[in-house]
């Protein structure tokens, strides 16, 4: 996680979308937002296990909370995670996410200002 702060604008915090979220969804959005480094929106790697750890909840609650954030339009999955198999091992890969409230990451190979 990068150092710095997460800016929660008053317009967002007092807005209908934010207020319609459960407490778990608000907490999870802030945790995912903590992995944003200013350049990786759309490529924020975040797993169900990380959500479980952040919320101290069951796997199903973590899955439901991610779904709630997706339904509310706060996050979008840009790359689906899953498991790959190598000789003798199963390797997990986290999904990539985009926080819709933040600017998109620059395209690979592009120069950012």
Order of alpha helices (4+ residues) and beta strands (2+ residues): alpha-alpha-alpha-beta-alpha-alpha-beta-beta-beta-beta
